[in-house]
Amino acid sequence: MKKSVITLLAILAVVAIIVISAIGTYNGLVTMDENVSGQWANVETQYQRRADLIPNLVNTVKGYATHEKETLEGVIQARSQATQIKVDAADLTPEKLAEYQKAQGAVTQALGKLLAITENYPELKANQNFLELQAQLEGTENRINVARKNFNDAAQAYNVGIRRFPKSIFASAFGFEKRAYFEAAEGSEQAPEVKF
């Protein structure tokens, strides 16, 4: 009888270890998944900050550069299109992330054109409101880069976690799927051409 009790206790101990390990693995995957979602929220927050600055910047430039209507409208249109694209962190497919990134890239290009035309307006470049908005926008672009890097780091840690054994067993059993990454913008592999 003592052998059967000891055997039963040993089996129960092994089962308890397996159950505790499975719970820890599952909770670790949930934590990594939530970290990716949190980092995605940070990315969206920084893009929203930029979108909030754009109307003020456009209005400031509009006062000085009234005949640059096409450029100003391009910025407003790009901002409008970018803010209409909503991506849920739980359903962040590579296609949806690429669409989001493309829309945000259009905003970046439009802002680049807007800031380039300001070179033609010395009074605008000296305007304190414009200088402050430009500094805020530059800071926001840096924050966007940091948020995107943090998101990619969290997505990488998560993706590695769900692919490693034995977590891969739990990940597939409980529906944890690979997360997409931000990638370099199309055409960024080519250096810009400089002409004098």
MILUM-509637 format. One record per residue (C-alpha): residue in three letters; x, y negated, z. Coordinates in pm, whole numbers, plus 50000, padded with zeros to 5 digits. Layout:
BEGIN
{rec ALA, {X, Y, Z}} ...
end
This chain:
BEGIN
{rec MET, {50000, 50000, 50000}} {rec LYS, {50284, 49762, 50076}} {rec LYS, {50428, 49810, 49725}} {rec SER, {50095, 49722, 49562}} {rec VAL, {50062, 49407, 49775}} {rec ILE, {50418, 49302, 49689}} {rec THR, {50355, 49373, 49320}} {rec LEU, {50030, 49176, 49331}} {rec LEU, {50204, 48883, 49502}} {rec ALA, {50483, 48891, 49244}} {rec ILE, {50231, 48889, 48958}} {rec LEU, {50040, 48603, 49122}} {rec ALA, {50367, 48409, 49168}} {rec VAL, {50459, 48455, 48801}} {rec VAL, {50110, 48351, 48689}} {rec ALA, {50124, 48047, 48920}} {rec ILE, {50461, 47946, 48776}} {rec ILE, {50327, 47982, 48422}} {rec VAL, {50013, 47780, 48503}} {rec ILE, {50210, 47504, 48676}} {rec SER, {50454, 47492, 48386}} {rec ALA, {50166, 47473, 48135}} {rec ILE, {50002, 47191, 48329}} {rec GLY, {50330, 47001, 48347}} {rec THR, {50389, 47048, 47975}} {rec TYR, {50038, 46933, 47885}} {rec ASN, {50060, 46630, 48114}} {rec GLY, {50400, 46542, 47967}} {rec LEU, {50252, 46549, 47616}} {rec VAL, {49962, 46331, 47726}} {rec THR, {50205, 46082, 47881}} {rec MET, {50411, 46064, 47561}} {rec ASP, {50095, 46027, 47351}} {rec GLU, {49972, 45742, 47569}} {rec ASN, {50314, 45576, 47549}} {rec VAL, {50289, 45576, 47168}} {rec SER, {49939, 45427, 47191}} {rec GLY, {50062, 45162, 47434}} {rec GLN, {50351, 45069, 47207}} {rec TRP, {50108, 45045, 46915}} {rec ALA, {49898, 44803, 47119}} {rec ASN, {50212, 44593, 47174}} {rec VAL, {50273, 44585, 46798}} {rec GLU, {49917, 44470, 46736}} {rec THR, {49948, 44206, 47007}} {rec GLN, {50254, 44053, 46843}} {rec TYR, {50093, 44053, 46500}} {rec GLN, {49786, 43888, 46653}} {rec ARG, {50010, 43625, 46811}} {rec ARG, {50150, 43549, 46468}} {rec ALA, {49801, 43538, 46317}} {rec ASP, {49695, 43291, 46587}} {rec LEU, {49989, 43060, 46509}} {rec ILE, {49926, 43050, 46135}} {rec PRO, {49623, 42814, 46131}} {rec ASN, {49812, 42557, 46339}} {rec LEU, {50115, 42583, 46114}} {rec VAL, {49904, 42555, 45798}} {rec ASN, {49717, 42252, 45932}} {rec THR, {50042, 42080, 46025}} {rec VAL, {50189, 42142, 45680}} {rec LYS, {49861, 42045, 45512}} {rec GLY, {49894, 41692, 45646}} {rec TYR, {50228, 41646, 45468}} {rec ALA, {50206, 41874, 45167}} {rec THR, {49859, 41821, 45027}} {rec HIS, {49954, 41920, 44672}} {rec GLU, {50087, 42259, 44790}} {rec LYS, {49730, 42386, 44810}} {rec GLU, {49802, 42719, 44639}} {rec THR, {50072, 42811, 44891}} {rec LEU, {49855, 42709, 45187}} {rec GLU, {49561, 42908, 45056}} {rec GLY, {49789, 43208, 45002}} {rec VAL, {49892, 43204, 45366}} {rec ILE, {49534, 43176, 45484}} {rec GLN, {49420, 43456, 45253}} {rec ALA, {49704, 43688, 45356}} {rec ARG, {49628, 43622, 45723}} {rec SER, {49259, 43690, 45668}} {rec GLN, {49327, 44021, 45492}} {rec ALA, {49579, 44132, 45752}} {rec THR, {49353, 44060, 46048}} {rec GLN, {49070, 44260, 45890}} {rec ILE, {49273, 44581, 45888}} {rec LYS, {49220, 44765, 46216}} {rec VAL, {49406, 45084, 46292}} {rec ASP, {49320, 45301, 46590}} {rec ALA, {49629, 45427, 46772}} {rec ALA, {49472, 45772, 46805}} {rec ASP, {49424, 45795, 46426}} {rec LEU, {49748, 45639, 46308}} {rec THR, {49817, 45829, 45986}} {rec PRO, {50111, 45743, 45761}} {rec GLU, {49865, 45611, 45500}} {rec LYS, {49688, 45381, 45744}} {rec LEU, {50016, 45259, 45888}} {rec ALA, {50145, 45189, 45535}} {rec GLU, {49828, 44991, 45455}} {rec TYR, {49863, 44793, 45776}} {rec GLN, {50231, 44732, 45712}} {rec LYS, {50160, 44620, 45353}} {rec ALA, {49904, 44364, 45472}} {rec GLN, {50140, 44232, 45737}} {rec GLY, {50418, 44218, 45477}} {rec ALA, {50194, 43998, 45260}} {rec VAL, {50161, 43760, 45555}} {rec THR, {50537, 43755, 45598}} {rec GLN, {50589, 43674, 45229}} {rec ALA, {50325, 43400, 45234}} {rec LEU, {50482, 43247, 45543}} {rec GLY, {50821, 43260, 45375}} {rec LYS, {50683, 43061, 45083}} {rec LEU, {50520, 42814, 45320}} {rec LEU, {50840, 42757, 45513}} {rec ALA, {51036, 42725, 45187}} {rec ILE, {50818, 42439, 45062}} {rec THR, {50879, 42248, 45380}} {rec GLU, {51232, 42184, 45256}} {rec ASN, {51076, 41935, 45013}} {rec TYR, {50923, 41730, 45297}} {rec PRO, {51182, 41572, 45529}} {rec GLU, {50907, 41403, 45733}} {rec LEU, {50747, 41741, 45798}} {rec LYS, {51077, 41896, 45899}} {rec ALA, {51116, 41618, 46156}} {rec ASN, {50759, 41656, 46291}} {rec GLN, {50770, 41780, 46652}} {rec ASN, {50454, 41991, 46619}} {rec PHE, {50593, 42162, 46309}} {rec LEU, {50927, 42227, 46477}} {rec GLU, {50756, 42380, 46781}} {rec LEU, {50529, 42596, 46567}} {rec GLN, {50821, 42707, 46354}} {rec ALA, {51019, 42803, 46666}} {rec GLN, {50720, 42994, 46805}} {rec LEU, {50674, 43172, 46474}} {rec GLU, {51042, 43270, 46462}} {rec GLY, {51018, 43398, 46819}} {rec THR, {50707, 43594, 46730}} {rec GLU, {50880, 43753, 46430}} {rec ASN, {51156, 43867, 46667}} {rec ARG, {50895, 44005, 46908}} {rec ILE, {50729, 44190, 46621}} {rec ASN, {51061, 44352, 46530}} {rec VAL, {51118, 44457, 46892}} {rec ALA, {50762, 44590, 46926}} {rec ARG, {50796, 44788, 46601}} {rec LYS, {51127, 44935, 46717}} {rec ASN, {50978, 45030, 47055}} {rec PHE, {50682, 45190, 46878}} {rec ASN, {50912, 45390, 46649}} {rec ASP, {51121, 45500, 46950}} {rec ALA, {50809, 45615, 47136}} {rec ALA, {50673, 45789, 46825}} {rec GLN, {51008, 45964, 46775}} {rec ALA, {51020, 46086, 47137}} {rec TYR, {50662, 46209, 47105}} {rec ASN, {50722, 46379, 46769}} {rec VAL, {51034, 46552, 46899}} {rec GLY, {50844, 46657, 47210}} {rec ILE, {50558, 46820, 47022}} {rec ARG, {50795, 47002, 46785}} {rec ARG, {51026, 47155, 47047}} {rec PHE, {50959, 47499, 47181}} {rec PRO, {50767, 47579, 47405}} {rec LYS, {50584, 47244, 47393}} {rec SER, {50506, 47307, 47027}} {rec ILE, {50276, 47592, 47133}} {rec PHE, {50079, 47365, 47366}} {rec ALA, {50084, 47077, 47117}} {rec SER, {49928, 47284, 46841}} {rec ALA, {49683, 47451, 47080}} {rec PHE, {49558, 47118, 47214}} {rec GLY, {49565, 46920, 46889}} {rec PHE, {49863, 46692, 46945}} {rec GLU, {49968, 46576, 46599}} {rec LYS, {50276, 46402, 46465}} {rec ARG, {50270, 46019, 46472}} {rec ALA, {50370, 45797, 46181}} {rec TYR, {50659, 45548, 46190}} {rec PHE, {50702, 45196, 46068}} {rec GLU, {50929, 45207, 45768}} {rec ALA, {51130, 44948, 45582}} {rec ALA, {50926, 44735, 45345}} {rec GLU, {50923, 44840, 44983}} {rec GLY, {51216, 44691, 44794}} {rec SER, {51418, 44615, 45108}} {rec GLU, {51684, 44864, 45004}} {rec GLN, {51801, 44616, 44740}} {rec ALA, {52005, 44315, 44842}} {rec PRO, {51854, 43981, 44742}} {rec GLU, {52010, 43820, 44439}} {rec VAL, {52192, 43496, 44513}} {rec LYS, {52251, 43246, 44232}} {rec PHE, {52434, 42915, 44245}} 
end
